[in-house]
Amino acid sequence: MYRLHYSYFLGAVQSLREGATPPSSTQQASNWHDLAPLLRPGLVNYRFIVLIWTMPSRNARKYYIPNGYYHIYNRGVEKRSIFTSTQDYNVFTKYLKEYLLPKDREMLMSIIANPYSEAAEKDKAASLLRLNNFHNQVQLIAYCLMPNHFHFLIKQNAHNSIDQFMNSLGTRYTMYFNKCHVRVGHLYQGVYKAVEVESDEYLLHLTRYIHKQAVNTSGSPQPSSYECFLGVSNKEWVRPEEILKFFSGKHSMKYEEFMNQEESLDLSKLVLEDE
């Protein structure tokens, strides 16, 4: 069974005919066709490509627009837990912090150059220097970590940064988890899912959905950005400002009041199919 996905790209049709590189395997394109000859003369400045997937997963989006907002989510293979201890949660959030805060290259270089630095310190500094960094490329607006899945609300500033960020985070955490828990194989149930959030209204309500996942649990609240939205915690790598501006007016309700309201929007297109 096949589904067709259409993508429009500005550019010269001629470059496609002369051998432009087809989509990579990471874009899950198994076949492609140049349909430029079928376009009207007035559209010859556009490239029209059909990408074909076999049995695609819903919301397995791999195309992102700059300054777009996306709900990102994934869960463990066979719905198994991906966080089994406090240490697992702490390691995952540590990785988020390292990816999203600006890298202090000067400090790291000084540690490496310092003859009094211990070998372990130098190794750690060198590792952090090599690590990918996504500060100014993606903004994590809201998140929650559940035992067998996670939710992110992300704003992408630079083209394709979400894909690079999620691949780096997912690979790094899988390597940690497999080593720590003495296992091999995939940790996640396929490629992470992503849905574009196309209006301010849905953006606001999605933060509430994410935070309610974390606080509406039988035990202690799950790790999330909720306290950042309440102003009782300051995680510099979480950026709730764009949401909180809607609650900053003199007569505006507080975010906590908004959280206590019943959901009035249908968010089914923005969440996991069978949570």
N, C-alpha and C positions, 0 to 999 in steps of 0.2 A: 504494500500500500504506500502511496506517495502523497506528499503535500508540496504544493508550489509556494515558494516565498519570493516576493518580488521586491527588489531593491533598486532605487534610482540613484545614480551617481552622476554629478556634473563632470564633464570631461569630454575629450574628443573621441568620437566613435572610431576614428581611424586607428588610434593607439590600441584599441581592443582587437581590431582586425590584424594588426601587425604583431600580435603575440604577447599581449599583456598577461601577466601571471594570473592564473585562475585562483579562486579562493583556496586557502590552505586547509589542511585536514582539521585544524583546530576550529575552523568555521563550519565543519561538518557538511561540506559541499561535495557530493559524490559525482556530480555532473553539472555542466553549465553550457549555455548556448547563447550565441550572439544574435539577438533579435533586432539589432539596429536597422537592417534593411526593411523591416516591417513598419518602422515609424514614419509618420508624416514628415515631409520636408521641413516643416517648422520646428521639429523636435530633434533635428540631426545633431544638435549640440549636447544631447543627453546620451548617456550610456544606459542601456536597459538590459539587465542581466536576470536570468531566471536561475535560482539556486534550488536544487532538488535534494531533499532529505528522504531517507527511508525510515519510516516509523518514528518521526520526531516526538520528543517529549514536549508537553505543553509548557510554555513560558521558558523554553531553553533558548532565550534570546542571546545572540552574539553580536548584535549591532547596536551601538550606542551613540547618542548625539552629545556634543559638548554642552555643558550647563544643563543637562537633563537629570531628572530625579528618578531613582529606581529602587524598587523593593527587591532586595536580594535575599534568597533563602535557600537552604539545603538541609538535608538530614542524613543520618547514618544509614548505611546499606542495610536493607531488611528492617529498617526502622530501629536499629540497635543504637545504644547510647554512644555518643561521641564525647561526652563529658561524664566521667565516673567518679571524680574526686575534686576536692577544692583545688588541688594542684593543677588539674587539667584546665579548669576555668581560669586560674591565674596565669598559666602559660599562654593560653589563647589571647587573653586581654593584654598580656605583655607584648605579644607579637603585634597586636593592633596598635599599641602605643608606639612601638619601634618603627612601624611602617608609616604612621600618620603624623608623628611629631617631626619637626625639621631635624636633620642630622647635623650634629655639631662636629664637623670635620676637623676643625682646629684643635678641639679638645682631644679627639681620638688620636690625631697625629702626634700631639704632645705626649700622650701616654706611651705610644710606640717608641718615640724618640728618647724618652726619659730613661737613662741608664739604671735608675733605681726602681723602675717599674718591674713587678714580678712577671714571670713568663705567662702565667694565666691571665693577668691583666692585659698584657700585650696581645695575646691570642684573641681575647674577647674584643678588644678595640679593633683589631684587624678584621675580625668577622663582621663587626657592625659597619665598618667602612665599606665592605663588599656588599652588604645587604641592600636590596632595593629599597627605595624610599618614595612615598607617594604623597608627601606633604605638598599642598598646592595643586595636586592632580585629582585627588578625590577628597570629599568631606564626608565623614561619618556623622549623620545627623541624629540618628537614633539606632538602638540595637537592643536585643535581648538574646540570652543564651539559655536554651532549654536542654534537658538531659540528652535528647536525641536529635535536636535540630537548632538552628539559629536563624535570626532575622536581622537584616541590616536595612536602614534607609540611607541611601548614599546619593550625594550629588557629584556628578562627574564634571570636572573642569576641563580636562584635556581628553582628546579623542582616544578611545580604546583603553583608558586608564583602568576602568573597572575590571576588564578582563585580565590585565596584567596583575592588578592588585589581588583579585580573587585567586588566580592561579598560584601566585607566590604564597599567599596565606594558606591556601588549602594544601599545597605540597609540603610546606614547612611543618604545619600542624600534624599532618598525616605521618611524616617521618618521626616526629616526637612521639605521637600516640603509639605507633607500632613498636618503637623501641622501648618505651616505658611499660607497655602492657604485653610485651613479648608476643606480637602477632605479626602477620604479613597480609598483604592484599589491600583492596580498596577500603577506605573508611567511609566514604560518602556514597549516597545513592545516585550515582551518575553526576553529570555536570550540574553545577549550581544553577538555580532558576533566577530569572530577572524579569520584572514587569515595570514598564515605564509608568510613572505617576504623572498624569497630565493636567491636574488642576490643583489650586491651593486647597480647595475643600477636601479632596481626597488625600492630599499631603497631610493635613491636620489630623484627619480621622485615622490615617494609617499609623501615625505615631501613637495614638491611643490604643489601637489594636495591638501594636508591638508591645507597649508597656503593660497592657492588661494580660498579655501572655505571661509576663514575668511576675506580676503581683497576685494574680488569681490562681495561686497554687495552694495545695493542701499543707505544704510545709513552709519553710522560709522563702521569701521572695528570691527569684532567680537573678543572676547578674544582668544588669540592664543600665540604660541611660536615664531611667526615670528620675533618680535623685538629682541628676544634672538639670532636668527640666524644672524641678522644684526649687533649685538654687541651694540645696543643702550639700551638694558635692560638686567639685570642680575637676573634671577630667579634661585636660587641655586638648586631648585628641578627639573629643566629642564636640560637635558644633551645633547646638540647638538653637542658635540665635535666629535663624530664618523662620523657625516655628514660633518662638517666644515673642517675636515682634507683633504677632496677632493678639497677644494677651497683655500688651504693654500700655494700652490706653487707660485714661483715668477711670472710665466706667466699664472697662473690659473685665470679663470674668477671669479668674485665675486658672492656670493650667490644671490644678488639682480639681477644681470644680468641673472642668471639661472632662476630666478622666472619670468622674462619678456619674456622668450622664449615660443614658442608654444609647447604643449605636443606632443611627438613623439612616446610614448609607449602606448600600449593598457593596461590600468589599470582596465579593467572591472572585472577581477577576484579578485581584491583586494578591491573593494568598494561595497557600498550598491547597491542592485539590481535595485532599481527604485528611486534613488535620483533625 
